[in-house]
Amino acid sequence: MSDISLGSRYNSLIDRIVQTTLKGQISSKEQVYQLLRQEVELGTGELFERSLSQQIQTAEQQNSQTDELKQAKAMRSLRALKTIQGEWERVQKDLAVSSTLNAGLETIIAAQKDEALGALLKLIDPNRNPALTLSQIQQLAKSLQQTDREEFNQLAQGLTSGIASWQQLQEYLISWMYDNREPLGFVGVPGQKGPWSVWAKQTNSPLMRSLFNTLALQQPIDEWISKQNDISLSAWVELAVTMQCLQQGLVAWFNKQAYNAKAGANLAFSTFLTFASIWSQLANGLQKSSISSNYLDSCFQITLQILRTFAQTKDFPLYGGIFALLSGDRLRFTLSYFDEPLRQVEGTQEKARILTLLGYSLQALGQIEPAKAFAQQAMEIAQTQGDIPCEIANLNHLSRACVTQKDYQSAINYSQRALILARQSGEKLGEANALTNLGYSQVFQAQQLQSELEVYESAIQYLQQGLELSQRLGDLQSQALCCSSLGVAYLVLSQPQSAIPFLEQALQSARISGDLYLQGQNFASLASAYYSTQNIEMAMTAGSLGMYLLEQIGSEQWRQSAGLLTILQGQIGEVAFQAMLKQCKAQIIQVIGVDGYDYLSELLKQYQNSL
C-alpha cells in the first residue's frame, strides 16, 4: 500500500477512535491500545505518527476559537487525541521489547552450547534500555520452552524458578532489618543477623539455601563454591535471576528512605558492592573447581553488570571510598576480587568511576602505589571519555596520595591542575576539593622547607576557600575533608586550640556522610590536639576511637593512635591508664559499642607486641 493510501487510512483510524471515544463507545485506554496494535502495520509507525501529529495540531488550533461550543468539542477531541498519543507510545515500547525479545531469542538459539548462558545474561542485563520486566522474562522462558534442546529448557526452567523464588523472598526483603532490630546493612553476628539467614529459611532452592547460609556464617564463599560438585544450569540461572531481583529490590527500598537520604544512598551503594563482591568471590572459587567454565564467565559478566549500574547512579561517590560502605574483611575481599573482572572491560566511563572508588579506598588502607596506579588509569580513561568531574576527582586523589608520600611539589602540581580544570568547566565540587588539597599540600611543603609565616597564611586561605565552597554546595564529604585539612594544618602550626573546632566539625560531617575512614582520621587528629592541650581524658577517648575505627577498615593509620595511647600509658602508669579508660567508657561505647570497647585492650597489646 502506498504512503498516501496508508496516511488516509490512518487519518480515518484516528477519526474513528476519537468519535467512538466521544460517544462513550470506547471507555478505557486498553481498548485504544488494542485497536492500535491491530490496525497499525509494522514498519509504518512513522506515517501513523505524522497523521496523529497533524490532527493534534488542528485540534489545538480549534481549541483557541471564541465559540464556546466549538471550543468545548475541540477540547474533548484533543483529550482523545492525547490518549491515542499516550497509548501509541506504549505500543512503540512494547513493540521494541518484542523486537528485543525475538532478536535475543534468536541469538540464544544460534549460540554455541557454551555461549547460550552468556547470551541469556546479556538479554536480561538490567542496564539494557529498556530493561526487561519480569513478565517479559517469563515470556522469554515460554519461548525457550518451545525449543527441543535440553539446555534451552534448563534456561527456561531457571528463569521461571528464579522469578518464583524472588516472589517467595519478596515478603522477607527487608523484614530482617526489623526482626533483628539492628542498624541497616549487611553486617552482624555470624549466623544470627543480616538478611542471609532469614532468606535461607525461606527459599526452596538447595543451592541458594546453602549459599545464603554460608554468607550468614561469614564463611568464604569462594571455598564454598569450589566444593560444589554438580550444579545444574537451571539452578545457576535461578540463582542469577533471584540475586538480581534481591539486589534491585534492596537498592530501590534504600533509595526511598526520605528520613535520611544520605544514609539511604550509602546503603544502596553498599548493596551494589556487596552483590558484586559475592559474584566476584564465586568467580574466584570457580577458577579452582571442575564446574563448567560457563559459570565462571557468567560470574564475571554479572559482576560487571552490577558495577556498571552502580557507576551510573546519581551522586556516585567520586570523593568517597568503599570504607564508607563496607567494613572489616569484606572491604579487603571487595578490593581484591574486583581486580580480575575490571581487567576484562575496555576503557569506559563506568570503569573510570569504579577505579576511582577503588583507588581512593586503597589509599585509605595505606596502599599508596596501587592507589596512585588506579587513580592514574581512571584519570586517563576519564579524559578520553570526556568525564571531567571524574578526571578532576582523580587529580585530587593523586594530590592527596603524594602528600602521604611527602612528595609535596607533585601534590601541589596535581591540585593546581585540578583547580584550573574545575574552574574552566564550572565543576564546583572538584574546585572545593582542589582548593583544599592545594592548601593542604602547601602547608606540609612549608613545614618541610621551614618557610616564613606568610606562606602558611596563604595555604590556610586556600583551605578556608575550599571549606566555604563545600559549605555552599552542602556536600558533607567535602566539608569533612576541608575541616579535617584545616585542623591538621593548625596542628602543623602548633596551634592545637585552633585545630580542635575544625576537627570536631569535620568529625560531625564525616559521621553524617557515613565515612568511617574520615571519622577514624579525625578522631586520631583530635587525640593529638587534646594531648597537646593536656586534656588527657579527651585524648584517650579520641585516640581509642581513632585506633578502633581505622583498624576495622584495615588502615595502617590505626597505629598512630595506638602509639599515642602507649605514650599516655607510659606517662601515667598502667593502673591510672585503665582507670581513665573506664571513665571514658560511656563516650566510647556510644560510637563503637561494648564489643568495640572490649577489643581496645587487645588491639593496644597487639600494637605494643609489634614494636
Residue pairs with C-beta under 8 A, 6 or more apart in sequence:
1 9
3 47
6 41
6 44
6 47
7 47
7 50
7 51
10 40
10 44
10 47
10 48
10 51
10 52
11 51
11 54
11 55
13 35
13 39
13 40
14 51
14 52
14 55
14 81
14 84
15 55
17 26
17 32
17 35
17 80
17 84
18 55
18 77
18 80
18 81
18 84
20 26
21 32
21 80
21 83
22 76
22 77
22 80
26 32
26 35
29 83
29 86
29 87
32 83
32 84
32 87
33 87
33 90
33 91
36 84
36 87
36 88
36 91
37 91
40 48
40 88
40 91
42 95
45 92
45 95
48 88
49 88
52 81
52 84
52 85
52 88
55 81
56 78
56 81
56 82
56 85
59 74
59 77
59 78
59 81
60 78
62 70
62 71
62 74
62 77
63 71
63 74
63 75
63 78
64 71
65 71
65 74
93 130
96 130
97 130
97 132
97 136
100 123
100 128
100 132
101 123
101 132
101 136
101 139
101 140
101 143
104 119
104 122
104 123
104 140
105 140
105 143
105 144
107 119
107 122
107 123
108 116
108 119
108 120
108 123
108 144
108 152
108 155
109 147
109 152
111 118
111 119
113 151
114 292
114 293
114 294
116 151
116 152
116 155
117 155
117 233
117 236
117 237
117 294
117 295
117 297
117 298
118 294
118 297
118 298
118 301
120 155
120 159
120 237
121 240
121 298
121 301
121 302
121 305
122 301
123 132
123 140
124 132
124 137
124 140
124 159
124 241
124 244
125 131
125 305
126 244
126 248
126 305
126 309
127 305
127 308
127 309
127 312
132 140
134 163
134 166
134 245
137 159
137 163
137 241
138 159
138 160
138 163
140 156
140 159
141 155
141 156
141 157
141 159
141 160
142 156
144 152
144 153
144 155
144 156
144 159
145 152
145 153
145 156
147 153
151 233
154 232
154 233
154 234
154 237
155 233
155 234
155 237
157 234
157 237
157 238
158 233
158 234
158 235
158 236
158 237
158 238
158 240
158 241
159 237
159 238
159 241
161 205
161 234
161 235
161 237
161 238
161 241
162 237
162 238
162 239
162 240
162 241
162 242
162 245
163 241
163 245
165 203
165 204
165 205
165 208
165 238
165 241
165 242
166 241
166 242
166 245
166 246
166 249
168 202
168 203
168 204
169 199
169 202
169 203
169 242
169 246
170 245
170 249
171 202
172 198
172 199
172 202
173 246
173 249
173 250
173 253
174 250
174 253
175 198
176 193
176 194
176 195
176 197
176 198
176 199
177 184
179 198
180 188
180 192
180 193
180 194
182 188
182 193
184 254
184 263
184 267
185 194
185 267
185 270
186 194
186 195
186 270
186 271
186 274
186 330
187 193
187 194
187 327
187 328
188 194
190 216
190 217
190 218
191 197
191 216
191 217
192 216
194 215
194 216
196 212
196 213
196 215
196 216
197 212
197 213
197 216
199 208
199 212
199 246
200 208
200 209
200 212
200 213
200 216
203 209
203 212
203 242
205 235
205 238
205 239
205 242
206 235
207 228
207 231
207 235
207 236
207 238
207 239
208 238
208 239
208 242
210 224
210 228
211 221
211 224
211 239
214 221
214 224
215 221
215 278
218 329
220 281
220 285
221 278
221 281
221 282
221 285
222 281
222 282
222 284
222 285
222 288
223 285
224 285
225 282
225 285
225 286
225 289
225 291
226 285
226 286
226 288
226 289
227 289
228 289
228 291
229 290
229 291
231 291
231 295
236 295
236 298
240 298
240 302
243 275
243 278
243 279
243 302
244 302
246 275
247 271
247 272
247 275
247 306
250 268
250 271
251 268
251 271
251 272
254 264
254 265
254 267
254 268
254 271
255 264
255 265
255 268
256 264
257 263
257 264
257 267
258 264
262 476
262 512
262 513
262 514
263 514
265 315
266 324
266 325
266 513
266 514
268 313
269 310
269 313
269 317
269 324
269 325
270 325
270 326
272 306
272 307
272 309
272 310
272 313
273 310
273 322
273 325
273 326
273 334
274 326
274 330
275 306
276 303
276 306
276 307
276 310
276 334
276 338
277 326
277 330
277 333
277 334
277 337
277 338
279 299
279 300
279 302
279 303
279 306
280 299
280 300
280 303
280 334
280 337
280 338
280 340
280 341
281 333
281 337
282 299
283 296
283 299
283 300
283 303
283 337
283 340
283 341
284 337
284 340
286 293
286 295
286 296
286 299
287 296
300 340
300 341
300 344
303 338
303 341
304 341
304 342
304 344
304 345
307 338
307 341
307 342
307 350
307 354
308 348
308 350
310 316
310 354
311 349
311 350
311 351
311 353
311 354
312 350
316 353
316 357
317 324
317 357
317 477
318 353
318 356
318 357
318 389
318 390
318 393
318 429
319 360
319 393
319 396
319 429
319 433
319 475
319 477
319 478
319 481
320 357
320 360
320 477
320 513
320 515
321 357
321 360
321 361
321 363
321 364
321 515
321 517
322 331
322 334
322 335
322 357
322 358
322 361
323 331
323 361
323 364
323 365
323 515
323 516
323 517
323 553
323 555
324 513
324 514
324 515
324 516
324 517
325 514
326 334
327 516
327 552
327 553
328 552
328 553
331 361
331 365
331 553
331 554
332 365
332 554
335 358
335 361
335 362
335 365
338 354
338 358
342 351
342 354
342 355
345 351
347 380
347 381
347 384
347 385
348 381
348 385
349 381
349 382
349 385
349 387
349 390
351 378
351 381
352 377
352 378
352 379
352 381
352 382
352 385
352 387
352 390
353 378
353 387
353 390
355 374
355 375
355 377
355 378
355 381
356 374
356 375
356 378
356 382
356 390
356 393
356 394
356 397
358 374
359 370
359 371
359 372
359 373
359 374
359 375
359 378
359 394
359 397
360 371
360 375
360 397
361 371
362 368
362 370
362 371
362 374
363 371
363 397
363 400
363 401
363 404
364 517
364 553
364 555
365 553
365 554
365 555
365 556
366 555
366 556
366 557
368 401
368 404
368 405
371 397
371 401
372 398
372 401
372 402
375 394
375 397
375 398
375 401
376 394
376 398
378 390
378 394
379 390
379 391
379 394
379 395
379 398
381 387
382 388
382 390
382 391
382 394
383 391
388 421
388 425
388 427
388 430
389 427
389 429
389 430
391 421
392 418
392 421
392 422
392 425
392 427
392 430
392 433
392 434
393 430
393 433
395 414
395 415
395 417
395 418
395 421
395 434
396 414
396 415
396 418
396 430
396 433
396 434
396 437
398 410
398 414
399 410
399 411
399 412
399 414
399 415
399 418
399 434
399 437
399 438
399 441
400 411
400 437
400 440
402 408
402 410
402 411
402 414
402 441
403 411
403 437
403 440
403 441
403 444
406 444
406 448
408 441
408 442
408 444
408 445
408 448
409 445
411 437
411 440
411 441
411 444
411 445
412 438
412 441
412 442
412 445
414 437
415 434
415 437
415 438
415 440
415 441
416 434
416 438
418 430
418 433
418 434
418 437
419 431
419 434
419 435
419 438
421 427
421 430
422 428
422 430
422 431
422 434
423 431
428 469
428 473
429 470
429 473
429 475
429 478
431 469
432 466
432 467
432 469
432 470
432 473
432 475
432 478
432 482
433 466
433 470
433 478
433 481
434 466
435 462
435 463
435 465
435 466
435 469
436 462
436 463
436 466
436 467
436 470
436 478
436 481
436 482
436 485
437 485
438 459
438 462
439 459
439 460
439 461
439 462
439 463
439 464
439 465
439 466
439 485
439 489
440 459
440 463
440 485
440 488
440 489
442 455
442 458
442 459
442 462
443 456
443 459
443 460
443 463
443 488
443 489
443 492
443 493
444 492
445 451
446 455
446 456
446 459
447 492
456 489
456 493
459 489
460 486
460 489
463 482
463 485
463 486
463 489
464 486
466 478
466 482
466 485
467 479
467 482
467 483
467 486
470 478
470 479
470 481
470 482
471 479
476 509
476 510
476 512
476 513
477 509
477 513
477 515
477 518
479 505
479 506
479 509
480 506
480 507
480 509
480 510
480 513
480 515
480 518
480 522
481 506
481 518
482 506
483 502
483 503
483 505
483 506
483 509
484 502
484 503
484 506
484 510
484 518
484 521
484 522
484 525
486 499
486 502
487 499
487 500
487 502
487 503
487 506
487 522
487 525
487 526
487 529
488 499
488 525
489 499
490 496
490 498
490 499
490 502
491 499
491 525
491 528
491 529
491 532
494 532
496 528
496 529
496 530
496 532
496 533
497 533
499 525
499 529
500 526
500 529
500 530
500 533
503 522
503 525
503 526
503 529
504 526
506 518
506 522
507 519
507 522
507 523
507 526
509 518
510 518
510 519
510 522
511 519
516 549
516 552
516 553
517 550
517 553
517 555
519 545
519 549
520 545
520 546
520 548
520 549
520 550
520 553
520 555
520 557
520 558
521 546
521 550
521 557
522 546
523 542
523 543
523 545
523 546
523 549
523 561
524 542
524 543
524 546
524 547
524 550
524 557
524 560
524 561
525 546
526 538
526 542
526 546
527 539
527 540
527 542
527 543
527 546
527 561
527 564
527 565
528 539
528 564
530 536
530 538
530 539
530 542
531 539
531 543
531 564
531 568
536 568
536 572
536 580
537 580
537 583
537 584
539 564
539 568
540 565
540 568
540 577
540 580
540 581
540 584
541 584
541 587
541 588
542 561
543 561
543 564
543 565
543 568
544 561
544 565
544 581
544 584
544 588
544 600
545 588
545 591
545 592
546 558
546 560
546 561
547 558
547 561
547 562
547 565
547 600
547 603
547 604
547 607
548 558
548 592
548 596
548 599
548 600
548 603
549 558
549 591
549 592
550 557
550 558
550 561
551 558
551 603
558 603
559 607
562 603
562 604
562 607
562 608
563 607
565 604
566 604
566 607
566 608
568 577
569 577
569 604
572 580
581 600
581 601
585 597
588 596
588 597
588 600
589 596
589 597
